Amino acid sequence: MDNLEKDATSSDNADQAKGEMVELRGSYTEKEEKAVLRKIDLVILPFMCFVFFLQYLDKQSLSYAGVFGLIEDLNMSSSQYSWSSSIFYVGQLVAEYPFIYLMSRLPLTKFVGATVIIWGIICMCLAAPKNFAGFATVRFLLGFSEGAVSPAFVTITSIWYRKKEHNVRTALWISVNGLAQVLGCFLMYGIGKNSSLPIAPWRVLFIICGTITSAAGVAFFFLMPNGPKDAWFLNAREREVLSLRMAQDRDGGDKSSFSVAQLKEAIMDPKAWVVFWFGVLVCMQSPVLTFASLVIKSIGYTNLETMLYTAPSGAVQIFLLWIGVGLVLIFPNQRTLVVLVLIIPPLIGTVFLMKLDVTAQWGLIVASWLSSCITASMTILLSLAASNFKGNTKRAVVNGMFFIGYCAACIASPQLWTHSPRYTEGVITSIVTWCLLFVVVILFRFLCVWDNKQRDEQAASSSVVSVDQEVKLDQNGLPLTDITDKQDRQFRYVW
């Protein structure tokens, strides 16, 4: 294993005393590492994928419910339906502030598991409201309860996987968004085909989704480990190998501490604010996912036909996402350039949504599929956030900044999608924000390259020789040192 230089000392490392003072020295074979990585992929990833699948299904269920009578049953206006989408993200935005703190203080997976159980119960309650006010209230609570999942999953990815593995693993749990789009359409189609239901089909959808989600939350709470020391699926040697491999990235794991100094560093870091704008700009297009089915229905298709023609958009999302993953594997040090390439297809689709006439039925359907492909670029942007920030609190804050931007965009953008069937204002906004994202990604690349160059020059002029270091483990079996990317001058940003 590469030698580790002594980490910078900091007053923020007082939490080190809470861990076990264990010397971390040793080596492992490539075969051992592959075996450990395979087990992590077979346990940790399925948990993340299934919960993220359910979260996206809950979000998209509003779109399916709108096609199957929600708007008529609750006497919603077009503006109120848009607010039904926005209010979810108001709840999620309100949750980000306390959840950033709680995720730094509590065992991460236990906290997330508890919120998943609660959100499943609330999802079932969406079947109960008789008017817009009641429905909007439950949607707000649903968004609040889901606020921990996405930022926590970025942190969990960085705890269990090395930087070079972040992009593929992030892509795996985000790609289930497309799968949820496909299976959700088929689920709604099956429910809608049943003419003997005692309640409206959209109410049945929410009950089914909520029940499955609560069950998944219970499994996540009890079976998802916090870190290597709690990894019930690894033996003692495998847990040691996992700790050693994570130490190579000079990274610690989930710690129950909150550092005010790291919070201040995150706020003063330009790259952190660029990550915030990633969240804003990539998610200004999100209403396409909710309103595309209504656009297809407005062309003249029945409810069931609309579900069938909406389903392929999820497959298109998955296809483009893995095109991006393949490009990152081919060009591993060019993630930002891959994002720029992935912006082009949905931008073209959005332009066609604006320009094509309603008579171009299949043209509009295909345009709606392309314009929905926001997860491909979002996946790599999240992997950049996971790979470029260190420190328990700083990483949680930066992840929270991304999702605060995400929520702000998802609150504002549906308000521009109120003039059916073409939603011109919303489509134009999507075109503008795709172009702005292009510029912001270039800015992030410049900041990372510039900072790495400064560190390389500093290292070249330094007379300090790296030496073996005694690395201590925390209660989860991960390196105990909790320093930030700014403090660790051997750390290099990826772009």
C-alpha positions in Angstrom: 0.0 0.0 0.0 1.2 3.5 -0.8 2.8 5.3 2.1 0.7 7.8 3.9 2.0 11.3 4.8 1.1 12.5 8.3 -2.2 14.3 8.3 -2.5 17.9 9.4 -3.6 18.3 13.0 -6.8 20.2 13.7 -8.9 21.2 16.7 -11.8 19.6 14.8 -10.3 16.1 15.3 -11.4 15.9 19.0 -13.8 13.2 18.0 -10.8 10.9 17.3 -10.6 10.1 20.9 -13.9 8.5 20.7 -12.7 5.8 18.3 -10.6 2.7 19.0 -6.9 3.4 18.9 -6.0 0.6 16.5 -2.9 0.7 14.3 -3.8 0.2 10.7 -0.8 -1.4 8.8 -0.8 -4.2 6.4 -1.4 -5.2 2.8 -3.9 -7.3 0.8 -4.0 -9.0 -2.5 -5.9 -8.0 -5.6 -8.0 -11.1 -5.2 -8.9 -10.2 -1.7 -10.0 -6.7 -2.7 -12.1 -8.0 -5.5 -13.8 -10.5 -3.2 -14.6 -7.7 -0.7 -15.8 -5.4 -3.4 -18.1 -8.1 -4.8 -19.7 -8.6 -1.4 -20.3 -4.9 -1.0 -21.9 -4.7 -4.4 -24.2 -7.6 -3.5 -25.3 -6.1 -0.2 -24.9 -2.4 0.0 -25.9 -1.5 -3.6 -29.2 -3.5 -3.7 -30.3 -1.7 -0.6 -29.5 1.7 -2.1 -31.0 0.9 -5.5 -34.3 -0.4 -4.1 -34.8 2.6 -1.8 -33.9 5.0 -4.5 -36.3 3.2 -6.9 -39.1 3.7 -4.4 -38.3 7.3 -3.9 -38.5 8.0 -7.6 -41.6 5.9 -8.0 -43.3 8.1 -5.3 -42.3 11.2 -7.1 -43.5 10.0 -10.5 -46.8 8.6 -9.0 -48.1 12.2 -9.1 -47.8 12.1 -12.9 -49.6 8.8 -13.2 -52.3 10.0 -10.8 -52.8 13.1 -12.9 -53.6 11.0 -15.9 -56.0 8.7 -14.0 -58.3 11.2 -12.4 -56.5 12.9 -9.5 -57.0 16.4 -11.0 -60.8 15.9 -11.6 -61.4 14.0 -8.3 -59.9 16.8 -6.2 -61.2 19.6 -8.5 -57.6 20.9 -9.0 -56.8 23.8 -11.3 -53.7 23.7 -13.5 -51.9 25.9 -11.1 -52.9 23.7 -8.1 -51.6 20.6 -9.9 -48.3 22.5 -10.4 -48.2 23.3 -6.7 -48.8 19.6 -5.9 -45.5 19.0 -7.6 -43.7 22.0 -6.0 -44.9 21.5 -2.4 -43.2 18.1 -2.3 -39.8 19.9 -2.8 -40.7 22.6 -0.3 -40.9 19.9 2.3 -37.6 18.4 1.1 -35.9 21.8 1.2 -37.1 22.4 4.7 -35.8 19.0 5.7 -32.3 19.6 4.3 -31.2 22.0 7.1 -32.0 19.8 10.1 -31.2 16.6 8.3 -27.6 17.8 7.4 -27.1 18.3 11.1 -28.7 15.0 12.2 -26.9 13.0 9.5 -23.6 14.2 11.1 -24.7 13.4 14.6 -26.6 10.1 14.3 -25.7 6.7 12.8 -26.4 7.4 9.2 -28.1 4.2 8.0 -30.3 4.0 11.1 -31.5 7.6 10.6 -32.2 7.0 6.9 -34.0 3.7 7.6 -36.3 5.5 10.1 -37.2 8.2 7.6 -37.9 5.6 4.9 -40.5 3.9 7.2 -42.1 7.2 7.9 -42.2 8.3 4.3 -43.9 5.0 3.3 -46.6 5.6 5.9 -47.1 9.2 4.6 -47.3 7.9 1.0 -50.2 5.7 1.9 -51.9 8.7 3.4 -51.9 10.3 -0.1 -54.9 8.1 -0.9 -57.1 9.8 1.8 -57.4 13.5 0.8 -60.7 14.8 -0.7 -59.5 18.2 -1.8 -56.3 20.1 -2.9 -55.5 21.5 0.6 -55.4 18.0 2.2 -53.4 16.5 -0.7 -50.9 19.4 -0.7 -50.3 19.0 3.0 -49.6 15.3 2.7 -47.3 15.9 -0.3 -45.3 18.4 1.9 -44.9 15.9 4.6 -43.9 13.3 2.1 -41.2 15.6 0.7 -40.0 16.3 4.2 -39.6 12.7 5.1 -37.7 11.9 1.9 -35.2 14.7 2.5 -32.4 12.5 3.9 -32.2 9.8 1.2 -30.4 11.4 -1.7 -27.7 13.3 0.2 -27.2 10.3 2.5 -26.7 8.0 -0.4 -23.9 10.2 -1.8 -22.2 10.0 1.6 -22.8 6.2 1.8 -21.2 5.8 -1.6 -18.1 7.6 -0.5 -17.9 5.6 2.7 -17.9 2.2 1.0 -16.2 2.9 -2.3 -13.0 4.5 -3.5 -13.0 7.6 -5.7 -12.4 5.6 -8.9 -15.5 3.5 -8.2 -17.9 6.4 -7.4 -19.2 7.1 -10.8 -20.2 3.5 -11.7 -21.8 2.9 -8.3 -23.6 6.3 -8.3 -24.9 5.5 -11.8 -26.2 2.1 -10.6 -28.4 3.5 -7.9 -29.5 6.5 -9.9 -30.3 4.4 -13.0 -33.2 2.8 -11.1 -35.0 6.1 -11.7 -35.5 5.1 -15.3 -36.5 1.6 -14.2 -39.1 3.2 -11.8 -40.4 5.2 -14.8 -40.9 2.1 -16.8 -42.3 -0.2 -14.1 -44.4 2.6 -12.6 -46.2 3.1 -15.9 -46.9 -0.6 -16.1 -48.1 -0.7 -12.5 -50.5 2.2 -13.2 -51.6 0.5 -16.4 -52.4 -2.7 -14.5 -54.3 -0.9 -11.8 -56.1 1.2 -14.4 -57.2 -1.9 -16.3 -59.0 -3.2 -13.2 -62.5 -1.8 -13.5 -63.8 -3.4 -10.2 -61.7 -1.4 -7.8 -63.6 0.0 -4.8 -61.6 3.3 -4.9 -60.0 5.4 -7.6 -57.0 3.8 -9.3 -54.7 6.7 -8.3 -55.6 6.1 -4.6 -54.7 2.4 -5.0 -51.3 3.3 -6.5 -50.4 5.4 -3.4 -51.4 2.6 -1.0 -49.3 0.0 -2.9 -46.2 2.3 -3.1 -46.4 3.3 0.5 -46.7 -0.3 1.8 -43.7 -1.5 -0.2 -41.7 1.6 1.0 -42.3 1.0 4.7 -41.3 -2.6 4.4 -38.1 -1.6 2.6 -37.4 1.0 5.4 -37.6 -1.8 8.0 -35.1 -3.9 6.1 -32.8 -0.9 5.6 -32.9 0.0 9.3 -32.0 -3.5 10.5 -29.7 -4.8 7.8 -27.8 -1.9 6.3 -24.5 -1.5 8.2 -22.9 1.9 9.1 -19.4 0.9 8.1 -16.8 -1.9 7.9 -17.0 -2.8 11.6 -20.7 -3.4 11.4 -20.6 -5.2 8.0 -22.3 -8.5 9.0 -21.6 -9.9 5.6 -17.8 -9.7 5.9 -15.5 -11.7 8.1 -12.7 -10.2 10.2 -10.1 -10.3 7.5 -12.5 -8.8 4.9 -13.3 -6.0 7.2 -9.6 -5.3 7.6 -9.1 -5.3 3.8 -12.0 -2.9 3.5 -10.4 -0.5 6.0 -7.0 -0.7 4.3 -8.4 0.0 0.8 -10.4 3.0 2.0 -7.3 4.3 3.8 -5.6 4.5 0.4 -8.0 7.3 -0.5 -7.1 9.0 2.8 -10.7 9.0 3.7 -12.6 8.2 6.9 -16.1 7.0 7.3 -19.3 8.0 8.9 -18.7 9.8 12.2 -21.2 11.1 14.7 -19.7 14.6 15.0 -20.5 18.0 13.6 -17.6 20.5 13.0 -18.4 24.2 12.8 -15.0 24.8 11.2 -15.8 22.4 8.4 -19.2 24.0 7.9 -17.4 27.4 7.5 -14.9 25.9 5.1 -17.7 24.4 3.0 -19.5 27.8 2.8 -16.2 29.5 1.8 -15.3 26.9 -0.8 -16.1 28.1 -4.4 -16.3 24.5 -5.6 -19.0 23.8 -3.0 -21.1 26.7 -4.5 -20.6 25.4 -8.0 -22.0 22.1 -6.7 -25.0 24.0 -5.4 -25.6 25.4 -8.9 -25.3 21.9 -10.3 -28.3 21.0 -8.2 -30.3 24.1 -9.4 -29.5 23.9 -13.1 -29.8 20.2 -13.6 -33.2 20.0 -11.9 -34.9 23.0 -13.5 -35.8 20.4 -16.2 -37.4 18.0 -13.7 -41.1 19.1 -14.5 -40.6 17.4 -17.9 -40.8 14.1 -16.0 -44.1 15.0 -14.4 -45.8 16.9 -17.3 -44.6 14.7 -20.2 -47.4 12.3 -19.7 -50.0 15.1 -19.8 -48.4 16.4 -23.0 -48.8 12.9 -24.5 -52.4 12.6 -23.2 -53.2 16.0 -24.7 -52.3 14.7 -28.2 -55.4 12.5 -28.0 -54.4 9.3 -26.4 -56.4 7.4 -23.8 -55.2 7.0 -20.2 -53.9 3.5 -20.8 -52.3 4.4 -24.1 -50.6 7.4 -22.3 -49.0 5.0 -19.8 -47.7 2.8 -22.5 -46.2 5.7 -24.5 -44.7 7.2 -21.4 -42.9 4.1 -20.3 -40.1 4.1 -22.9 -38.8 7.4 -21.6 -37.4 5.5 -18.6 -35.6 3.1 -20.9 -34.1 6.0 -22.9 -32.9 7.6 -19.6 -31.2 4.3 -18.6 -29.6 4.0 -22.0 -28.2 7.5 -22.0 -27.0 7.2 -18.4 -24.9 4.1 -19.2 -23.6 5.8 -22.4 -22.2 8.3 -19.9 -20.8 5.7 -17.6 -19.1 4.0 -20.6 -17.6 7.3 -21.6 -16.3 7.9 -18.1 -14.7 4.4 -18.1 -13.0 5.2 -21.4 -12.0 8.7 -20.4 -11.7 8.3 -16.6 -10.1 11.7 -16.0 -12.6 13.7 -18.1 -15.9 13.5 -16.2 -16.8 17.1 -16.8 -16.4 16.7 -20.6 -18.7 13.7 -20.5 -21.3 15.8 -18.7 -21.1 18.4 -21.5 -21.7 15.6 -24.1 -24.7 14.3 -22.1 -26.3 17.7 -22.0 -26.8 17.7 -25.7 -29.5 15.0 -26.2 -32.0 16.4 -23.7 -31.3 19.9 -24.9 -32.2 18.8 -28.5 -35.3 17.1 -27.2 -36.5 20.2 -25.4 -36.0 22.3 -28.5 -38.2 19.9 -30.4 -40.8 20.1 -27.7 -41.0 23.8 -28.3 -40.8 23.8 -32.1 -42.9 20.7 -33.2 -46.6 21.1 -33.9 -49.2 19.1 -32.0 -49.9 17.2 -35.3 -46.4 15.7 -35.1 -47.6 13.1 -32.6 -44.6 10.7 -32.6 -42.2 13.6 -32.9 -43.5 15.0 -29.7 -43.5 11.6 -27.9 -39.8 11.0 -28.8 -39.0 14.7 -27.9 -40.5 14.1 -24.5 -38.4 10.9 -24.0 -35.2 12.8 -24.9 -36.0 15.9 -22.8 -36.6 13.7 -19.8 -33.0 12.4 -19.7 -31.7 14.5 -16.8 -30.4 11.6 -14.7 -27.4 10.9 -17.1 -25.7 14.2 -16.4 -27.0 14.2 -12.8 -25.2 10.9 -12.0 -21.8 12.2 -13.0 -22.4 15.5 -11.2 -23.2 13.6 -8.0 -20.1 11.4 -8.4 -18.0 14.6 -8.7 -19.5 15.8 -5.4 -18.8 12.4 -3.8 -15.2 12.4 -5.0 -14.1 16.0 -4.4 -14.9 16.8 -0.8 -13.5 15.3 2.4 -14.4 15.7 6.0 -17.5 14.3 7.7 -19.3 17.6 8.2 -18.0 19.3 5.0 -19.1 16.4 2.8 -22.5 16.3 4.4 -22.8 20.1 3.9 -21.8 20.0 0.3 -24.2 17.1 -0.4 -26.9 19.2 1.3 -26.0 22.2 -0.8 -26.5 20.2 -4.0 -29.9 19.0 -2.8 -31.0 22.4 -1.5 -30.3 23.7 -5.0 -32.2 20.6 -6.4 -35.2 21.3 -4.2 -35.2 25.1 -5.0 -35.3 24.3 -8.7 -38.0 21.7 -8.3 -40.1 24.2 -6.3 -39.8 27.0 -8.8 -39.8 25.2 -12.2 -43.3 23.6 -12.0 -44.8 27.0 -11.7 -43.7 27.7 -15.2 -45.5 24.6 -16.5 -49.1 25.8 -16.1 -50.2 26.6 -19.7 -51.1 23.2 -21.2 -50.7 21.5 -23.6 -47.4 23.0 -24.8 -46.1 24.6 -21.5 -44.1 27.1 -23.5 -42.6 29.0 -20.5 -41.3 25.9 -18.9 -39.8 24.5 -22.1 -37.9 27.8 -22.8 -36.6 27.8 -19.2 -35.3 24.3 -19.6 -33.4 25.3 -22.7 -31.8 28.3 -21.0 -30.8 26.3 -17.9 -29.2 23.5 -19.9 -27.0 26.1 -21.5 -26.2 27.7 -18.2 -25.3 24.2 -16.8 -22.8 23.8 -19.7 -21.0 27.0 -18.5 -21.0 26.0 -14.8 -19.5 22.6 -15.5 -16.7 24.3 -17.4 -16.1 26.5 -14.4 -15.9 23.5 -12.0 -13.4 21.9 -14.3 -11.2 25.1 -14.2 -11.3 25.3 -10.4 -10.3 21.7 -10.0 -7.5 21.9 -12.5 -6.2 25.2 -11.0 -6.2 23.8 -7.4 -4.4 20.6 -8.4 -1.8 22.6 -10.2 -1.2 24.7 -7.0 -0.9 21.5 -4.9 1.5 19.9 -7.4 3.8 23.0 -7.4 3.7 23.0 -3.6 4.6 19.3 -3.5 7.4 19.8 -5.9 9.0 22.5 -3.9 8.6 20.8 -0.5 11.5 19.0 1.1 9.2 16.9 3.3 9.5 13.2 2.7 6.4 10.9 3.1 6.7 8.4 5.9 4.7 5.5 7.2 1.9 6.7 9.4 0.0 4.9 12.1 -3.7 5.2 11.1 -6.3 4.8 13.8 -9.7 3.3 13.3 -13.1 4.6 14.4 -15.9 2.5 15.9 -17.0 1.5 12.4 -13.5 0.3 11.4 -12.7 3.2 9.1 -9.7 5.6 9.3 -10.3 7.9 12.2 -8.7 11.1 11.0 -11.4 13.5 9.9 -9.7 16.2 7.8 -11.0 18.1 4.8 -9.8 18.1 1.2 -8.4 21.6 1.9 -6.4 20.4 4.8 -5.1 17.3 3.1 -2.5 18.7 0.6 -1.9 15.2 -0.9 -5.6 15.1 -1.9 -6.2 15.7 -5.7 -9.5 16.8 -7.2 -11.1 14.8 -10.0 -12.7 16.5 -13.0 
